Each structure stands twice: as C-alpha cells, then as structure tokens.
Amino acid sequence: MTAEFISVTFTNPSNEINPVRDPAIDPAFLLRYARTLDEYGFNYTLVPYASSSFDPFTIGATIAAHTRDIKIIIALRPNTLYPTVAAKALATLDQLSGGRVVVHFIAGGSDAEQASEGDFLPKEERYERLEEYIRILRRAWNSAEPFDFSGKYYRFKQFRNAVRPIAGTIPVSVGGSSDAAYRVGGALADIFGLWGEPLAETREQIARIHAEAARAGRTDRPRIWVTFRPIVAETDDLAWAKAHRTLDALNANRAKGLGRAPAAAAHPANVGSQRLLAIAARGDVHDRALWYPTVTATNASGATTALVGSPRTIAESILDYVDLGAELISIRGYDNLNDAIDYGRYVLPLVRDGLDRRAVETRAYA
C-alpha cells in the first residue's frame, strides 16, 4: 500500500480567499512555491490549463529547471495541440527534466470553454478524439520508424519522431465521472483522476474504472488519483472555525464577481460537477471530515471538496481513501503557499507514518 502526493502549481500569490483578477506571473513566487513542494516531499505538481491562462509547457519547463525531484503533470486539452506536436513537446520536457513528466488529459467538461478555443465537438466525440490522441502519442514515443495514421479525427503520413521520453514512454492521466471517461480512462490511462466524493461513491467509481480496464483486456489497472482541498488547523475546533471563515470569503468573492464561477452561473454541464452538487444537497459533512459547502459556494467549479480538521484528522481521512485503493492524493488549499507548507510539515508525515504502520502490521500477519 503506497500513496504519493500531488499539489497544483500556482504562478502568483492570488488565491481564492484573496483573489486578483487576471494576475501576471510572479517568477519569484512561482519558484518559491515549486521549491517548497520539492523540499517538503510532494511527489507531483499539476500545471493546470484554462483557455484564458498561461501556457503549461513553459511553466513546466521553469519548474523543471529549479527543482530536483518533483514530477510535473502537464494538463493538456487535445483540441489545443496536434498529437504529433504534443508527443515531441512532452518528450522534450521529459528529457530536460530527467524523466519527470506526466500528461493529464482534459477532454473538456464545458462546451462553452471548449468553444472559446474553436472546439465544437460534442462531449462523447471529445472522448473518442482523446482515445485516438493517446494511441498516437504512445505510437510516437515507441515507434523507431515513420508511421501513418488514419482515424476519425487525425490523419497523417510517415510521421517520424526522434524525441523519445527517457523511460520510453510518459504516464498518461485521464479524469472524469462520465461513462465515456470511465471507458477511455479505464482502457488506456496509467492514472485515473477523481474528485473527492464520499467513500461509498469513490468505491463505486473505482469499481467502474477497474471493470472498464478488464473489459478492455488489460491485465493491469489505472492508478487512482483523488483530489481534496484540506482546511487544516491545530485542532479540529480551530479547523472548523477556519473552514467557516473560508466559506464566508468564497461566498463574498463570488458575489463580487471574483469567484471560480459567476454568481448567476448556470448548472454545470459536466457529470463530475453534477455529482458533487447532488452529494452536497444530501448534507454538509460526509464520512470522517469531508465538507461540501465549498462545492455549492463555487458551483462545483473544479476540485472543490474540503477535508476539515487537525493534521491527524486530515491524515486519517486521507488514509481512508488509500485503504480504498487511491494511490495518488492531490491536496491544495485556499491560502496556496502557506497551506502547502502546513501540509508538508504536518499532514504528509502523518500519512506516511500511517502507511508504514500498515506495512508492519501486514508483515506481522503474513
């Protein structure tokens, strides 16, 4: 039983508690943040993608140049980069970083967001296109000879790639909660990303992913990645007080037009967000410490479920998901840099100690 930790890269001090509209990159902050993750033992950092935001490849290369160990997850929408170009770009960054690159594919959960960059395919076809895209990347990384491809979405002749990943391939991550996401990710992904749902729902989703992997004839399974927004303080009581202050700030910022979603935003179109809102309607707190008012305050715009409590409570909550089969845990807070420091100091060591104890107990009863 293992667990690795993911954070998200932030390029400036703006955060959801004290947001700045369209902030510029702050190079000093970016480097400090990346080095903090590296020094505190985070295993990965996700460089996110949005149609109006910075280029993740450039940010990823900057992180690679100033860190030693942390792996860089490049978020990529297939409509933004032709697959032969992406194969070379990812492999180039992999070589520059010493083999530290992962790619996370976003098929696209919002029709409006996709259309803003010229993509008008319906959702089901976006996943069909993603399937072709992944197959092309892997062929490009593995083929020593030029090859042709003729599919529904891509067609080319005699493409030759001389830029190879250090390990021969690059791990591919897919996320989502729709049938199409389960099908494509279960069949092709090395990693499958889920948002933080209660334990029962997460168990069901993992079973779906495993079933799709088996249906595709795989003898292995995607590693499971689950994402949370922990709100941590010295004691549980202090953490809950902090959580309510955070919620007040999220609501106030949304009312001022500075939230993740506009105050009058329509009900989200993607299945993952719809699932989160449906769970939020059942109650605020689930399982040990999973808190859902942050979901409704942001219209379930992305990863929005919080874990609330002391470092011990947060660590035990994370271990509950590891026990279900989650191997990668993404945690990021609302005060980005300070929360990352708190997680590195107080939460990651407790989770790793818990895993060590489980390993000793397993050996004792083997």
Secondary structure, 3 states (H helix, E strand, C coil): CCCEEEEECCCCCCCCCCCCCCCCCCHHHHHHHHHHHHHCCCCEEEECCCCCCCCHHHHHHHHHHHCCCCEEEEEECHHHCCHHHHHHHHHHHHHHHCCCEEEEECCCCCHHHHHCCCCCCCHHHHHHHHHHHHHHHHHHHHCCCCEEEECCCCEEEEECCCCCCCCCCCCEEEECCCHHHHHHHHHHCCEEEEECCCHHHHHHHHHHHHHHHHHCCCCCCCEEEEEECCEECCCHHHHHHHHHHHHHHHHHHHHCCCCCCCCCCCCCCCHHHHHHHHHHHHCCEECCCEECHHHHHCCCCCCCCEEEECHHHHHHHHHHHHHHCEEEEEECCCCHHHHHHHHHHHHHHHHHHHHHHHHHHHHHHC
